[in-house]
Amino acid sequence: THYSKLTHEDIILSWNWTSDMPLECTSHYVKIRCYINATQFVGPKDWSDWSPVEVIPGKDIEPGGSGVFPLDPVVAVGSDLTFCCVHEEDQRITNMTYGSKSYTMMQLSSRSHAIRVLNASVSNSSGTNVVCRLENGLEGSVVFVGYAPDTPQNLSCETSNFLIIKCTWKPGRPSGLYGERRTKYSLFERTSGKNVSCEVSEVNKDHVCDFPVLPAQKTYDFILGVSNPIGQAKSSLLVDITQRVHPKTPEKLTVTGNNSTSIQLRWFINGSFAETRLLCQIEISSSHSERKLHNVSMPGRKSSTYTAQLSELHPDTKYQLRVRCSAADHFWKWSDWSRGLEQTTSEAPPARGPEIWRERSPSGESLIVFWKPLSLSESNGKIVSHEVSCYLQDTILEHKIISEPSNSTEIKLGKSDCVISVVARNQAGSSPPSSITSVELPSDNVTTDQAVAMGNGINISWDSYPNMTCGYIVKWCHSSGSEPCSVDWQKFPSNTTNVVIKSALFKPGVRYNFSLYGCKSMGYQLLKNVTGYMKELPPKTAPNFIVEETSSDSILVKWEDIPIEECRGFLKGYLLSFAKGEKDALKPRLSESGNPELKVNNITDLTKKSMKILDLQGKTSYQLELQAYTAGGLSPPNSLYVVTKEDSVGLIIAILIPVAVVVLLGVLASIFCYRKREWIKETFYPEIPNPENSKALQFQRNICEGNKTLKTLEMNPCTPNSVEVVETQSTAPKIEDTEMMSPAAETTVPEDGSESEMENHVVVSYCPPIIEEEISNPPTDEPGGSSQVVYIDIQSMYQPQIKPEEEPEIDLVTTAGYKPQMQLSISTLKIEGHSPVEEELDKTAGYRPQANTNAWNMGTPDSPGSVESNNENASFGSPCSINSRQFLLPPKDDEDSPKPINTGWSFTHFFQNKPND
């Protein structure tokens, strides 16, 4: 249903409506009614009746109306499309596709089915196919999807010949439509009302449309219209054609006049420029000069030729020429450059004479004259020869013509001098002469300095010489191996004291020799010589060196000078490196080995050609490396391997020193032991051992407290293990080392006081008795003497017995028997007599156990007790069995007593005191 509001002024009413479904797909029905909504009418108002129904029949009710509809439509991108397929009653549709995609069909009638395509995308140049497949055939349509045209951008109009106006623009986004559906352009000029259709290509970025220049019209108001089946657009421009002149490219460029310094150039421009002036620009370039632009203004003409004169050119020079033009009054654009034209000017005489120098030959009889070739800008043509003349007061002594390419000649002068003149000639004439005198002033104290390498040149400096009035000349020589030396020089004004000499012939690492000359009015004087490098490099090789002499601790090395050609810089010194090392082809260089023992000597005295390496080890291999260095770096090393000689003196000293040290230590030890013999004896071999230092006598506490678990401390009856009797013939009885005497025993001592033999020993196993008994010794007066074995109780064992008639001066040492080392109370012993001799014997008794008797446990049932005394300490038992074969310690108190005789030697004798003399 559609509503529209109308006024009474409308006579014919119309209504436009576009259906979503193409009208061909099925029938459409329309009816209409009216309603008058007049405010001034107050009566009842109502709708009119409906008009009769108007039918727009579809193709599905027409016979033979089969097909796909709409047929070949053009739509905008993004549209929603509906396509229908109308077929005959007896046919059936298989499917419908849009492009390559199949869509679900909607049935509109018995003969019509439709599909719906949403958001259609741009189609290709030939469109997108819609196909309806039937059982016995197919129907189809082509859809063209594109864009409406954009508004043209950058619309511009100009003329190149005042005959045609050319307008250009940018179309914007392509429409995607081609062929008869393409975008069409038209150019309409509103002042004249003239309209021109423009034929353009959719694929070009810039579009062009030509409009004819109208007579007597300079201003044009253009409207550019753009349209296609989807939409349309337009753009406008107002332009004065006289201010939009863009001439065409100049043609037919030629040269009509030519001499050594000027050229006349001609060219042609197509167009009618009678009403304006032209500005033309000529580009001039050559191989040895910068590009130049020459502007020429001239009145315009109709399809005419234009000329221009170019002056101030250089003789014998090839120039490249080209031209472009524009409007002179209102500049808009330059035309394109014309094609290039090459033209060479004619020759002219050389502009100046060549630079010259001279040198006396080594013999002094002739003079060698050198000259430099003129540059292209100075020669003004090809130089064919040089004329060399020698004048002496306007008299020509010698005249030569030297053809190219020679740049030197020799003149025989003897010892005389003259003025040399050199003139260069080409096809056009001769140059002005260049002159120099052959006089060379004497020089004193000419020194040789070193120049500074700059990398791109050689820096030379000198002191100012006020008497040099006409400047300085620096002369040097280029030489490359076998080729002859090429002399070169440069002149400098009198106020110069520092210059950098540059030359394309200079090479890094090559030494050049320079000579500085000062110029005076009467001749030239050598001031000093200079040597230098453009750039210093490391030496090419290291100096050759040899080992001149070796010793056990030094090496003398000598080397040779490096040839100047291989130095490649000023030598600063030598590096002599050495370290221990064997010869090995795979071994790295010393400088790269990282050897911590590497030592390097820097030798900066270049006059020194030898060096002695000191403080070396004998019979050792050393690796030596020698390098030279310049400001450019180090040369490759030269290596030698050398073995030092064996150090015989050192070997002897190495043997003698340890021997002397051992002997000295032995002597010192002997002296020390002799002087400290008493201290050593008391410390290591005391007569009475110190219990605190004796490990053997340090018993556990529970041993002496009667631990019943220790059976070794129980005093059980036992049978003696063995008795060993060693008999020795003696004239009198003697007391054995371990003999134990009872009170009834008698001992006979020799009256003469001679020492008894100590070599017969009786070994008696000791076992404490349980029952006290006294066994008298058998008689001792048997012939030959015999040893005695006596079993006594522990009380009688410790008391030595002597006869009453014995002299008290008895030798205590020889009569002393074994006793425990402790002081017993004599009152506790049951003896009938007690004499001072007995007391002395008690004091001088032999070895005694180092124990405290008060700590002995007497409570054990097997411990011996005194039956005649109530004192607990009167009777005691030893904690261990005791064996002795001789007196352990001789008495020390009595020095006057006789000493025992011992035929053997023991280490303790060494520490005994010598008898006093």
FIVEXZA-707119 format. One record per residue (C-alpha): x, y, z. Coordinates in pm, whole numbers, padded with zeros to 5 digits, always signed. Last residue first. Example, Ala and Ser with C-alpha at 12.3 -4.5 7.8 and 13.67 -1.06 7.14 Angstrom:
2
+01367-00106+00714+01230-00450+00780
This chain:
917
+14188-03601+08385+13823-03615+08447+13653-03914+08309+13453-03851+07992+13086-03803+08043+12852-04058+07894+12655-03968+07579+12843-04188+07334+12835-04476+07577+12457-04481+07535+12497-04618+07182+12634-04941+07318+12974-05104+07297+13066-05451+07428+13360-05545+07647+13181-05428+07952+13371-05362+08270+13174-05226+08556+13302-04911+08716+13468-04909+09054+13327-04670+09306+13478-04324+09320+13192-04158+09132+12944-04260+09393+12609-04102+09323+12535-04242+08981+12457-04600+09055+12428-04819+08748+12087-04847+08588+11939-05166+08446+12168-05405+08624+12165-05722+08425+11934-05999+08308+11609-05875+08446+11262-06021+08442+10970-05873+08633+10616-06005+08649+10352-05742+08680+10146-05574+08950+10420-05643+09211+10300-05764+09550+10322-05601+09881+10421-05679+10240+10509-05411+10485+10251-05180+10341+09969-05313+10548+10170-05284+10868+10072-05558+11108+10406-05731+11097+10526-06084+11123+10302-06265+10882+10352-06008+10612+10094-06028+10346+10101-06167+09997+09800-06095+09777+09601-06402+09683+09289-06319+09870+09271-05973+09726+09237-05706+09983+09581-05565+09955+09503-05330+09673+09808-05137+09573+09767-04763+09585+09999-04716+09880+10263-04899+09687+10292-04620+09434+10453-04751+09120+10771-04713+08913+10905-05063+08963+11260-05058+09090+11585-05116+08895+11901-05157+09095+11966-05085+09460+12201-04810+09553+11994-04673+09833+11928-05014+09980+12287-05110+09948+12382-04799+10132+12143-04885+10410+12280-05234+10422+12626-05099+10454+12509-04879+10732+12417-05192+10921+12100-05370+11009+12099-05709+11175+11857-05980+11249+11627-05924+10955+11253-05930+10941+11162-05641+10719+10909-05391+10846+11170-05194+11024+11351-05139+10697+11072-04920+10566+11071-04954+10189+11185-04690+09936+11070-04761+09579+11234-04871+09253+11182-05245+09298+11510-05421+09355+11746-05625+09138+12082-05697+09291+12363-05470+09386+12689-05631+09454+12879-05505+09145+12749-05156+09168+12781-05117+09534+13148-05207+09534+13209-05291+09891+13356-05015+10101+13166-05141+10404+13408-05431+10429+13241-05762+10465+13260-05921+10810+12894-05888+10871+12817-06078+10553+12587-05915+10305+12216-05945+10228+12031-05732+09969+11674-05650+10074+11417-05650+09793+11357-06022+09772+11309-06075+10141+10963-05920+10133+10848-06081+09809+10907-06424+09940+11208-06621+09840+11302-06866+09569+11678-06873+09519+11866-06972+09203+12239-06976+09237+12513-06969+08977+12818-07184+09010+13182-07134+09085+13463-07341+08936+13512-07525+09258+13236-07505+09504+13271-07232+09760+12930-07101+09719+12751-07338+09944+12389-07381+09867+12168-07085+09921+11922-07117+10193+11561-07155+10114+11327-06947+10313+10960-07010+10295+10651-06798+10290+10354-06970+10146+10167-06802+09856+10474-06741+09645+10489-06465+09379+10609-06608+09047+10929-06492+08879+11095-06664+08592+11467-06672+08641+11718-06584+08373+12073-06622+08496+12337-06414+08322+12711-06454+08279+12870-06153+08098+12907-05916+08379+13260-06012+08484+13364-05892+08819+13550-05568+08865+13860-05592+09068+13837-05483+09429+14141-05675+09529+13942-05851+09791+13709-06026+09557+13358-06029+09687+13198-06325+09858+12827-06325+09911+12648-06512+10182+12289-06615+10191+12112-06648+10520+11920-06321+10481+11789-06437+10139+11953-06322+09818+11797-06242+09478+12025-06293+09177+11921-06091+08869+12257-05968+08751+12461-06240+08907+12664-06196+09223+13005-06336+09198+13194-06626+09345+13570-06623+09310+13827-06739+09063+13580-06733+08778+13486-06971+08499+13167-06869+08332+12839-07052+08348+12519-06946+08178+12219-07080+08360+11873-07051+08211+11588-07150+08435+11249-07207+08286+10879-07161+08332+10872-07162+08707+10566-07347+08833+10277-07136+08941+10089-07034+09244+09838-06762+09174+09897-06394+09231+09613-06248+09022+09704-05948+08810+09707-06135+08480+09356-06264+08549+09196-05929+08477+08827-05990+08549+08885-05959+08917+08966-05595+08894+09178-05539+09197+09222-05166+09214+09562-05173+09045+09415-05277+08707+09116-05048+08752+09338-04743+08719+09479-04841+08385+09848-04880+08381+10105-04626+08262+10424-04820+08314+10482-04915+07949+10402-04566+07826+10699-04420+08007+10725-04042+07992+10549-03974+08321+10737-04257+08479+11063-04073+08425+11335-04321+08357+11624-04334+08602+11947-04344+08406+11792-04113+08139+11825-04205+07767+11618-03960+07552+11597-03639+07750+11864-03690+08014+12108-03822+07754+12021-03549+07505+12068-03283+07772+12399-03432+07881+12518-03468+07520+12434-03108+07433+12787-03003+07338+12856-03329+07159+12516-03345+06991+12546-02989+06865+12895-03040+06736+12789-03358+06559+12479-03193+06412+12685-02898+06289+12933-03130+06129+12657-03333+05963+12478-03019+05844+12802-02894+05693+12862-03223+05520+12506-03228+05380+12529-02865+05265+12865-02926+05102+12726-03224+04913+12416-03026+04807+12637-02734+04686+12892-02946+04510+12655-03111+04262+12468-02798+04147+12799-02611+04143+12942-02867+03908+12631-02848+03688+12639-02468+03696+12997-02469+03585+12915-02711+03305+12615-02500+03172+12511-02689+02857+12495-02474+02546+12178-02298+02435+11954-02455+02171+11836-02237+01881+11517-02216+01677+11475-01928+01434+11172-01736+01314+11114-01441+01081+10795-01255+01161+10551-01088+00918+10592-00710+00938+10421-00503+01203+10205-00194+01147+10153+00114+00929+10360+00348+01146+10645+00109+01080+10747-00222+01230+11020-00482+01192+10980-00832+01327+11223-01088+01468+11114-01417+01620+11325-01652+01833+11223-01997+01956+11440-02136+02234+11560-02489+02306+11734-02535+02642+12083-02676+02720+12152-02391+02959+11884-02152+03072+11875-01791+02954+11958-01475+03148+12082-01278+02847+11977-01209+02488+12254-01027+02302+12145-00793+02028+12270-00707+01681+12206-00457+01402+12178-00134+01599+12161+00169+01374+11781+00161+01394+11787+00223+01769+11423+00152+01859+11474-00209+01963+11169-00340+02150+11255-00663+02330+10972-00910+02382+10955-01195+02633+10718-01490+02610+10707-01701+02927+10327-01672+02952+10294-01821+02600+09982-01675+02438+10072-01848+02111+09983-01564+01875+10292-01345+01917+10509-01656+01932+10370-01779+01605+10166-02094+01610+10322-02446+01619+10222-02664+01330+10572-02681+01181+10722-02763+01521+11069-02670+01646+11077-02689+02024+10992-02396+02246+11118-02170+02520+11045-01807+02449+11185-01524+02241+11059-01206+02080+11274-00943+01907+11062-00646+01797+11239-00402+01567+11218-00026+01526+11032+00270+01378+11104+00193+01014+10964+00455+00779+10711+00297+00546+10673+00032+00276+10989-00138+00410+11004-00380+00116+11119-00130-00147+11370+00014+00101+11542-00323+00134+11536-00450+00495+11869-00418+00678+12040-00731+00806+12025-00910+01139+12254-01029+01419+12160-01234+01728+12388-01321+02022+12235-01583+02252+12294-01604+02628+12294-01835+02932+12483-02150+02832+12648-01979+02542+12547-01899+02186+12703-01690+01911+12610-01536+01578+12251-01654+01557+12119-01528+01226+11875-01265+01106+11693-01176+00784+11482-00868+00837+11104-00913+00826+10916-00887+00500+10652-00661+00345+10687-00396+00610+10350-00273+00739+10201+00010+00531+10259+00385+00532+10033+00602+00321+10139+00876+00074+10495+00801+00173+10785+01035+00229+11137+01145+00160+11245+01511+00166+11556+01683+00034+11660+02036+00125+11717+02389-00006+11841+02331-00362+11892+02672-00522+11741+02804-00845+11863+03090-01062+11955+03459-01090+11623+03609-00988+11584+03362-00707+11372+03049-00686+11403+02805-00397+11421+02435-00462+11277+02154-00248+11367+01803-00360+11131+01510-00304+11199+01138-00288+10902+00902-00291+10870+00580-00095+10594+00342-00202+10368+00187+00066+10048+00340-00071+10067+00449-00436+10104+00800-00580+10028+00819-00952+09701+01009-00908+09904+01282-00746+09877+01493-00436+10147+01699-00266+10025+01860+00054+10196+02194+00112+10351+02391+00398+10577+02697+00390+10411+02913+00121+10469+03291+00115+10696+03273-00191+10434+03120-00419+10429+02748-00506+10539+02554-00815+10484+02182-00859+10709+01910-00997+10712+01577-01179+10992+01363-01318+10906+01017-01453+11172+00761-01363+11223+00493-01620+11006+00179-01600+11165-00131-01445+10995-00096-01110+10739+00179-01086+10906+00518-01062+10757+00860-01013+11012+01131-00935+10985+01441-00724+11032+01818-00752+10895+02082-00518+10952+02430-00661+10945+02745-00450+10863+03107-00515+11002+03399-00709+11170+03602-00437+11352+03339-00233+11555+03574-00012+11300+03558+00268+11337+03179+00313+11048+03048+00526+11107+02717+00695+10984+02399+00536+10682+02169+00526+10588+01866+00318+10265+01668+00360+10223+01372+00127+09883+01287-00022+09562+01091+00015+09654+00897+00329+09827+01198+00484+10180+01057+00518+10412+01308+00685+10744+01387+00518+11083+01280+00649+11374+01517+00620+11702+01510+00427+11948+01792+00488+12141+02015+00247+12425+02172+00443+12532+02417+00175+12381+02482-00166+12530+02624-00484+12301+02813-00723+12165+02634-01028+12166+02836-01352+11974+02670-01635+11725+02951-01657+11357+02894-01729+11120+03017-02000+10768+02934-02124+10677+03066-02468+10323+03179-02563+10140+02898-02744+10167+02825-03112+09909+02800-03392+09576+02652-03510+09695+02299-03591+09868+02269-03253+10202+02397-03115+10354+02418-02763+10652+02654-02704+10949+02590-02470+11226+02843-02390+11551+02765-02207+11778+03046-02085+12148+02961-02090+12436+02828-01886+12788+02707-01975+12967+02394-01848+12899+02194-02162+12566+02296-02300+12435+01992-02487+12054+01998-02468+11850+01691-02373+11477+01656-02435+11160+01596-02238+10782+01555-02281+10764+01318-02577+10408+01246-02697+10427+01434-02927+10694+01568-03156+11000+01754-03032+11121+02048-03240+11468+02156-03133+11667+02481-03129+12017+02531-02988+12243+02825-02905+11996+03089-03008+12146+03428-02938+11928+03680-02761+12175+03701-02470+12220+03324-02448+11916+03143-02569+11830+02769-02574+11521+02673-02772+11267+02391-02740+10971+02376-02982+10698+02134-02879+10487+01925-03116+10140+01814-03228+09923+01946-02947+09557+01862-03020+09331+02159-02972+09269+02451-02742+09570+02329-02531+09461+02511-02217+09113+02364-02150+09234+02025-02261+09523+02040-02015+09874+02118-02132+10137+01848-02117+10413+01908-01860+10763+02001-01965+11108+01859-01894+11452+01987-02010+11764+01777-01951+12084+01984-01953+12420+01857-02073+12787+01853-01970+12730+01829-01593+12834+01462-01586+12536+01367-01367+12305+01551-01612+12183+01891-01504+11813+01921-01448+11543+02137-01604+11180+02223-01541+10893+02344-01761+10521+02426-01729+10369+02452-02077+10298+02779-02257+09956+02938-02247+09620+02949-02431+09718+02707-02704+09625+02834-03052+09258+02774-03147+09072+02464-03270+08715+02443-03408+08411+02376-03190+08264+02029-03171+07883+01970-03198+07661+01702-03050+07280+01730-03070+07033+01593-02816+06664+01531-02890+06436+01811-02785+06346+01853-02423+05974+01845-02339+05791+02176-02333+05817+02391-02027+05494+02468-01845+05277+02767-01754+05475+03087-01787+05254+03382-01870+05449+03634-02084+05732+03406-02206+05530+03104-02312+05747+02789-02301+06042+02630-02486+06292+02339-02472+06631+02291-02641+06923+02042-02655+07301+02063-02701+07596+01831-02621+07933+01999-02674+08263+01863-02806+08549+02102-02742+08818+02216-02985+08790+02575-02875+08586+02669-02567+08249+02841-02594+08189+03200-02505+07904+03230-02757+07576+03054-02844+07357+03228-03107+06985+03134-03124+06744+03050-03409+06367+02974-03442+06182+02805-03729+05811+02873-03784+05468+02716-03753+05306+03055-03689+05538+03292-03512+05628+03374-03156+05857+03657-03060+06190+03558-02900+06340+03508-02554+06664+03300-02520+06784+03128-02200+07124+02947-02181+07158+02665-01930+07504+02525-01841+07612+02175-01744+07959+02157-01589+08277+02130-01790+08525+01862-01901+08294+01621-02086+08073+01893-02228+07731+02042-02158+07507+02315-02304+07130+02320-02234+06931+02574-02437+06617+02732-02286+06347+02893-02501+06106+03169-02395+05831+03232-02647+05624+03546-02703+05249+03550-02768+04988+03634-03034+05178+03488-03328+05222+03155-03152+05055+02933-03414+05192+02581-03375+05471+02337-03471+05809+02437-03327+06131+02419-03539+06500+02443-03435+06821+02636-03521+07155+02680-03333+07441+02920-03419+07770+02820-03244+08053+03023-03083+08415+02996-02948+08628+02809-03205+08392+02865-03498+08055+02721-03608+07744+02852-03786+07436+02656-03902+07387+02401-03624+07067+02187-03632+06766+02086-03415+06481+01959-03635+06213+01955-03364+06114+02147-03052+05868+01954-02827+05519+02102-02823+05440+02423-02646+05236+02428-02323+05030+02748-02317+04774+02786-02038+04779+03158-01982+04654+03244-02331+04376+02985-02285+04209+03171-02003+04030+02893-01802+03702+02832-01612+03661+02468-01500+03361+02241-01412+03303+01883-01286+03014+01636-01337+02858+01312-01208+02628+01025-01329+02471+00698-01213+02423+00320-01262+02386+00300-01639+02698+00522-01685+02755+00899-01672+03027+01171-01658+02982+01538-01760+03276+01780-01784+03158+02141-01773+03392+02396-01934+03385+02775-01919+03639+02904-02177+03815+03239-02190+04022+03338-02495+03755+03352-02767+03824+03539-03091+03789+03221-03298+03708+02904-03103+03994+02669-03011+03870+02314-03067+03812+02087-02762+04019+01772-02704+03950+01524-02420+04212+01340-02217+04178+01087-01935+04462+01012-01697+04470+00671-01527+04395+00483-01847+04197+00154-01817+03855+00307-01881+03960+00441-02216+03836+00776-02337+03629+00905-02624+03498+01245-02534+03174+01385-02673+03194+01757-02741+02929+02015-02652+02930+02374-02776+02711+02620-02592+02956+02903-02673+02987+03036-02320+02876+02708-02158+03146+02486-02302+03035+02121-02264+03280+01832-02252+03118+01485-02253+03226+01165-02083+03082+00809-02090+03127+00533-01833+03105+00188-01986+02777-00003-02044+02835-00032-02420+03166-00196-02354+03286-00198-01996+03157-00153-01643+03381-00191-01338+03323+00173-01246+03692+00251-01194+03755+00476-00889+03876+00825-00969+03853+00959-01322+04164+01182-01313+04141+01478-01546+04280+01619-01872+04163+01892-02111+04342+01965-02439+04251+02283-02620+04333+02258-02991+04456+02522-03234+04651+02763-03012+04959+02531-03053+05013+02350-02722+04689+02441-02550+04581+02386-02192+04291+02246-01982+04292+02097-01632+04042+01889-01430+04216+01765-01119+03941+01516-01016+03637+01387-01207+03335+01312-00977+03313+00938-00937+03106+00719-01172+02840+00479-01028+02991+00145-00947+02958-00201-01099+02750-00522-01125+02666-00649-01473+02425-00946-01465+02399-01194-01752+02080-01403-01802+02004-01770-01853+01780-02055-01969+01859-02426-01982+01755-02741-02162+01569-03072-02134+01523-03116-01761+01569-02746-01697+01876-02560-01568+01833-02189-01490+02164-02000-01517+02254-01649-01390+02592-01549-01540+02809-01267-01402+02941-00994-01634+03199-00994-01916+03430-00736-01753+03419-00911-01416+03139-00854-01168+03145-00631-00863+02985-00794-00559+02612-00852-00502+02492-00794-00148+02212-01057-00136+02103-01290-00415+01739-01418-00396+01616-01701-00620+01286-01735-00814+01057-02003-00964+00786-01950-01230+00561-02188-01430+00337-02327-01158+00362-02000-00976+00604-01809-00755+00805-02108-00632+01113-02000-00436+01446-02163-00529+01744-02224-00302+02067-02099-00459+02355-02267-00646+02691-02087-00654+02921-02069-00957+02793-01737-01087+02436-01722-00968+02287-02071-01004+01933-02212-01048+01839-02580-01015+01657-02873-01186+01350-02687-01309+01066-02901-01451+00905-02866-01792+00549-02954-01907+00403-02625-01796+00662-02419-01981+00933-02225-01800+00981-01891-01625+01303-01860-01419+01319-01579-01167+01598-01356-01042+01590-01135-00733+01885-00909-00653+02001-00734-00336+02241-00453-00430+02591-00421-00284+02760-00311-00609+02523-00121-00832+02308-00290-01096+02312-00344-01473+02048-00598-01589+02098-00864-01861+01738-01001-01863+01541-00961-01545+01434-01237-01571+01538-01583-01685+01343-01729-01978+01013-01884-02095+00737-01662-02223+00622-01900-02498+00259-01873-02390+00204-01582-02158+00087-01648-01805+00435-01696-01657+00562-01388-01838+00385-01166-01590+00066-00968-01643+00033-00616-01508-00327-00624-01389-00532-00313-01298-00800-00374-01040-01104-00154-01072-01092+00152-00848-01157+00112-00482-01442+00308-00333-01373+00649-00189-01247+00692+00160-01454+00886+00412-01536+01236+00529-01840+01355+00731-01905+01726+00720-01674+01995+00842-01510+02081+00512-01270+02366+00576-00999+02120+00687-01004+01929+00360-00874+01568+00387-01019+01421+00070-00962+01046+00060-00893+00853-00261-00886+00492-00383-00644+00293-00603-00600-00060-00743-00289-00247-00866-00218-00616-00940+00119-00770-01039+00153-01090-01247+00467-01308-01208+00837-01311-01300+00823-01049-01574+00750-00766-01329+01079-00833-01151+01020-00895-00779+01132-00626-00541+00881-00398-00716+00965-00045-00818+00690+00213-00771+00614+00532-00954+00285+00717-00898+00120+00969-01120-00164+01222-01094-00264+01443-01381-00437+01767-01282-00246+01867-00973-00345+02209-00849-00592+02065-00604-00306+01928-00399-00191+01571-00359-00064+01359-00066+00059+01011-00142+00007+00674+00034+00133+00342-00094+00000+00000+00000
